[in-house]
């Protein structure tokens, strides 16, 4: 197990923030007690038991994999946890918006993987510095369980060409994979354990292999933005203020979920999903993973 970095009063040091901007990622960052993360996992897995067979408009996986903060209080709880926001604020600055929460799960001894890619490829925001992802494990993320691999310094490039590939094992929404050769020696394994998290830049090339372990690999994946970020297509987007202020108006604000799958929240989820799909799936050669059962 890789020891956590040492924070100062719950925030990364200037040197650690500089390391994030140098590498395009920072890990492993201590944020909560392991027992807290274990409680989040228990709540998540109880949600799966309670709602898998429920009469929801879409399959449960659709809500786990896209904008979970709209319909799942657990997503709100994790994404707005003060210790996580303290770290994010130290990197992005005092004004922070929550863009999205996704729950990524790799079942034990399965072939599911994530191809090497850049997050910002299809999000319609351009090659920006104002978006980062916090990756919060609810179970161990190790090389055996399919932890992420990052390519250090790759965020300093523009958005690279990506190919949409028809691979049923690829968990990404449109099967995207960066169309450049990544040498195995260029990959840094991001081992994380419950209570820790990582941060990575929206342009950092990353992916992950299959879970060959006997436990599920579960993570809450949280996207945060600065308010100066904007959709380049000019149609706006949606986000939730979580720190500081947003006076720029690039995003429509809304309230995150405080109860499970209410009719109002399900309708909002559908509205945001339809709006964002126009950008994220433009030109896609296959249906999104979260549209599958």
C-alpha positions in Angstrom: 0.0 0.0 0.0 1.4 3.4 -1.0 1.5 5.8 2.0 -0.8 8.9 1.7 0.8 12.3 1.0 1.0 14.6 4.0 -1.5 17.5 3.9 -1.2 20.8 5.9 -4.5 21.5 7.7 -6.3 19.3 5.3 -5.0 21.0 2.2 -2.1 20.1 -0.2 1.0 22.2 0.2 2.2 24.6 -2.5 4.8 22.0 -3.6 2.0 19.3 -3.9 -0.2 21.7 -6.0 2.9 22.4 -8.1 3.3 18.6 -8.5 -0.3 18.3 -9.7 0.3 20.9 -12.4 3.6 19.3 -13.4 2.3 15.7 -13.6 -1.4 16.2 -14.3 -2.3 14.2 -11.2 -1.8 13.9 -7.5 -2.2 10.8 -5.3 -2.7 9.2 -2.8 -4.5 12.0 -0.9 -6.0 11.3 2.5 -9.5 12.7 2.8 -11.7 10.6 5.1 -11.3 7.8 7.6 -11.4 4.3 6.1 -14.6 3.7 8.1 -16.3 6.6 6.4 -15.5 5.2 3.0 -16.7 1.7 4.1 -20.0 3.3 5.1 -20.3 4.9 1.7 -19.7 1.5 0.1 -22.4 0.0 2.3 -24.9 2.7 1.4 -24.0 2.3 -2.3 -24.5 -1.5 -2.3 -27.7 -1.1 -0.3 -28.9 1.3 -3.0 -28.2 -1.3 -5.6 -30.3 -3.9 -3.7 -33.2 -1.5 -3.1 -33.4 0.0 -6.6 -32.2 -2.5 -9.1 -35.7 -3.9 -9.7 -37.5 -0.6 -9.2 -39.7 0.9 -11.9 -37.3 3.7 -12.9 -37.5 5.3 -16.3 -34.0 4.1 -17.2 -31.9 1.1 -16.0 -30.2 1.7 -12.7 -26.8 1.7 -14.4 -27.8 4.8 -16.3 -28.1 6.8 -13.1 -25.0 5.3 -11.6 -22.9 6.2 -14.6 -24.3 9.7 -15.5 -25.0 12.6 -13.2 -25.7 10.5 -10.1 -25.8 13.8 -8.1 -29.2 14.5 -9.6 -30.9 11.4 -8.1 -28.6 9.9 -5.4 -28.1 11.5 -2.0 -24.9 9.5 -1.6 -23.3 11.2 -4.6 -24.2 14.5 -3.1 -22.7 13.5 0.3 -19.4 12.4 -1.2 -19.0 15.2 -3.7 -19.7 17.9 -1.1 -17.6 16.4 1.7 -15.6 19.3 3.2 -12.3 17.4 3.2 -12.6 16.6 -0.5 -13.6 20.2 -1.3 -10.7 21.6 0.7 -8.3 19.7 -1.5 -10.1 20.6 -4.8 -10.2 24.3 -3.8 -6.5 24.3 -3.2 -6.0 23.4 -6.8 -8.8 25.1 -8.7 -9.2 28.2 -6.5 -12.0 29.5 -4.2 -14.9 29.2 -6.7 -15.8 25.6 -7.4 -18.7 24.0 -9.3 -19.7 20.4 -9.2 -20.3 19.2 -12.7 -20.9 15.4 -12.4 -20.7 12.4 -10.2 -20.4 8.8 -11.6 -20.1 5.5 -9.8 -17.6 3.2 -11.7 -17.8 -0.5 -10.8 -15.6 -3.3 -12.0 -17.0 -6.7 -10.9 -14.4 -9.2 -9.6 -12.7 -11.5 -12.1 -14.2 -9.7 -15.1 -12.7 -8.2 -18.3 -14.2 -4.7 -18.0 -11.6 -2.1 -18.7 -11.2 1.6 -19.5 -9.2 2.5 -22.7 -6.6 5.2 -22.4 -8.2 8.5 -23.1 -8.5 12.2 -22.1 -11.7 13.2 -20.3 -12.2 16.5 -22.1 -12.2 14.9 -25.6 -16.0 15.1 -26.2 -17.2 17.4 -23.4 -17.4 20.6 -25.6 -15.2 22.7 -23.3 -11.9 22.7 -25.2 -8.4 22.1 -23.8 -8.9 23.8 -20.5 -7.2 23.8 -17.1 -10.3 24.5 -15.1 -11.7 21.0 -14.8 -10.4 18.2 -12.6 -11.6 14.8 -11.5 -11.5 13.5 -8.0 -11.4 9.7 -7.9 -12.6 8.4 -4.5 -12.3 4.6 -4.0 -15.0 2.8 -2.0 -13.0 -0.4 -2.3 -9.3 -1.1 -2.9 -8.0 0.1 -6.3 -4.9 -1.9 -7.0 -3.1 -3.2 -10.1 -4.9 -6.5 -9.5 -8.3 -4.9 -9.3 -7.8 -2.6 -12.3 -6.6 0.7 -10.8 -6.1 3.7 -13.1 -2.9 4.3 -15.0 -1.9 7.9 -15.7 0.6 9.2 -18.2 2.6 12.0 -16.4 2.8 15.3 -18.2 0.2 14.3 -20.9 -2.1 17.1 -19.8 0.3 19.6 -21.4 -0.8 18.5 -24.9 -3.9 19.6 -26.6 -6.8 17.2 -27.0 -5.4 14.4 -29.0 -7.2 12.4 -31.7 -9.4 9.6 -30.3 -11.0 6.6 -32.0 -14.4 5.1 -31.1 -13.9 1.4 -30.9 -16.6 -1.3 -30.6 -15.3 -3.1 -27.5 -18.0 -4.5 -25.2 -15.5 -4.5 -22.3 -14.7 -0.8 -22.5 -16.7 1.1 -19.8 -16.4 4.4 -21.6 -19.5 6.1 -23.0 -18.5 5.8 -26.6 -15.6 3.3 -26.6 -13.1 6.1 -27.1 -9.4 5.5 -27.1 -6.6 8.0 -27.7 -5.1 7.4 -31.1 -1.5 7.5 -30.0 0.9 4.7 -28.9 1.3 4.6 -25.1 4.4 2.7 -23.9 3.8 0.5 -20.9 6.7 2.3 -19.1 4.9 5.6 -19.5 2.0 4.5 -17.3 1.9 5.2 -13.6 -0.3 2.8 -11.6 -2.6 4.9 -9.3 -3.1 2.5 -6.3 -5.7 3.9 -3.9 -7.5 2.6 -0.8 -10.7 3.6 0.9 -10.1 6.9 2.7 -7.7 8.2 0.0 -8.4 9.8 -3.4 -6.6 11.0 -6.4 -7.0 14.2 -8.6 -6.3 14.3 -12.3 -6.4 17.0 -14.9 -9.1 16.8 -17.7 -6.4 16.3 -20.3 -4.3 13.7 -18.5 -4.2 10.5 -20.5 -5.5 7.6 -18.3 -7.2 4.3 -18.4 -7.4 1.1 -16.4 -7.2 -2.7 -16.9 -9.5 -5.5 -15.9 -10.3 -6.5 -12.3 -8.6 -9.8 -11.7 -9.2 -9.7 -7.9 -12.0 -11.3 -5.9 -13.5 -8.0 -4.7 -15.5 -5.4 -6.6 -13.6 -2.2 -7.6 -16.0 0.6 -6.7 -15.3 4.3 -7.0 -17.1 7.6 -6.9 -15.7 9.7 -9.7 -16.4 13.5 -9.3 -15.9 16.2 -11.9 -15.3 19.8 -10.6 -15.1 23.0 -12.6 -14.1 26.6 -12.2 -16.9 29.0 -13.1 -14.9 30.5 -16.0 -15.2 27.3 -17.9 -17.9 27.3 -20.6 -19.3 25.1 -23.3 -17.9 26.0 -26.6 -21.1 25.1 -28.5 -22.8 28.1 -26.8 -25.8 26.2 -25.5 -24.7 26.4 -21.9 -24.6 23.5 -19.4 -25.6 22.6 -15.8 -23.5 22.6 -12.6 -23.9 23.0 -8.8 -22.0 25.7 -6.8 -20.2 24.0 -3.9 -17.5 26.6 -2.9 -17.3 30.3 -3.3 -19.4 32.1 -5.9 -20.4 31.8 -9.6 -21.1 35.2 -11.1 -20.3 34.4 -14.7 -23.5 32.6 -15.7 -21.9 29.9 -17.9 -23.9 27.2 -16.1 -27.5 26.8 -15.0 -27.5 26.0 -11.3 -29.7 23.4 -9.7 -30.0 21.6 -6.3 -28.4 18.2 -5.9 -30.4 15.1 -4.7 -31.4 15.0 -1.1 -33.7 11.9 -1.5 -33.5 8.8 -3.7 -34.9 9.0 -7.2 -37.7 11.5 -6.6 -40.0 12.3 -9.6 -38.7 15.8 -9.7 -35.0 14.7 -9.7 -35.6 12.0 -12.3 -37.1 14.7 -14.6 -34.2 17.0 -14.0 -31.8 14.1 -14.7 -33.5 13.4 -18.0 -33.4 17.1 -19.0 -29.7 17.5 -18.2 -28.9 14.1 -19.8 -30.6 15.0 -23.1 -28.9 18.4 -23.2 -25.4 17.1 -22.5 -25.8 14.1 -24.9 -26.0 16.5 -27.8 -22.4 17.5 -27.1 -20.9 14.3 -25.6 -22.3 11.9 -28.2 -22.0 14.1 -31.3 -20.6 11.9 -34.0 -20.5 8.7 -31.9 -20.4 5.5 -33.7 -22.1 3.4 -31.0 -24.7 3.9 -28.3 -23.6 5.1 -24.9 -22.7 2.5 -22.3 -25.2 4.1 -19.8 -28.0 3.5 -22.3 -27.4 -0.3 -22.1 -29.1 -2.5 -19.5 
